[in-house]
Amino acid sequence: MGTTRREPSTPPIPPLHARELQALALTLIERTGLVILGKETVIRQALCSILAGGHLLLEDLPGLGKTTLAHALARGLGLRFRRLQFTADMLPADILGISIFDTQTREFRFQPGPIFTEILLADEINRAPPKVQSALLEAMEERQVTIEGKRYTLPEAFFVIATQNPLHQQGTYPLPESQLDRFALVLGMGYPDPAVERAMLQGQGGRAHIDDIKPLLDARNLMQMRHAVRRMFVADRVIDYVQQLLRASRQMPEFLTGLSPRAGLMLLNLARAWAYIDQRDHVLPDDVQAVLSGLVEHRLPRASTASAQSSAQMLLSAASPM
């Protein structure tokens, strides 16, 4: 069912002030960058998703570091996590848990599944059939699961870091649109540039160095950071800009459907998180642009007549900050 991991000998994280926590966000990016070489922007966007209270989906070819990035972030955040390998023969009970009959008490006893953790690393999520994928929907949206009519609350800090392989590979199932919409960002790793790849071949970075990452935060610290992100000041002109982007997505013929209000709220929260990592107390239009691509590419189905530009590029061309 997956393995729970936490550093048993790690001392408790001492209370930290707001500025110290904000500075730790950059430290976490730097530490993760020692394992995932040459991908600072991807790491930063991934952390934005976590600070904004969203779930994260890493999509790319096998062997490009998706699982390693998820594992490194989980260790740096200092939260309880479980890694679950999704397969074609999985059942929803393999994720949520199952009721077992106790012969001594003559009653059914609920045995929690791996979803009862703070971070669920869902590896190759699109190798499981749709019925299993849909079992995650309630947990991702409401931080709770309902099993046999009874509700079970998940930890407050709960979130999912999932990986998936491209759909053209054998044994993959497309994620339903309703589940894709629960992921704040969908990010690709991409091939490393030659200099970074040479460093990797020489033994730098990679999975072998994950154990070098020590926890910087805990669940309490993460929730403090999320509250600070939500309180980040957003000027009217930035809200106007977000509305322009939403309106453009709904009016442009290149898209079959536009962005939902939920997507707009998440875009604003992600921009707040980007500004928070930048050590600022207010949001700029540049922050919105920095996170736009990962938010829109999986949310905007394209018409057959759409141009070769990315969805984000088309939206940015149609809307301009005032």
ABEGO torsion letter per residue (X at the ends): XEBBBBBAABBBBBBBBAAAAAAAAAAAAAAAAAABBGAAAAAAAAAAAAAAGBBBBBBBBBGAGAAAAAAAAAAAAGBBBBBBBBBAABBAAAAAEBBBBBAAAGBBBBBBBAABBABBBBBGAAABBAAAAAAAAAAAAAGBBBBGGBBBBBBAABBBBBBBBBAABBGBBBBBAAAAAABABBBBAEBBBAAAAAAAAAGBEEAAAAAABBBABBAAAAAAAAAAAAABBBBAAAAAAAAAAAAAAAABAABABBBBAAAAAAAAAAAAAAAAAAGBABBBAAAAAAAAAAAAAAABBBBAABBABBAAAAAAAABBBX
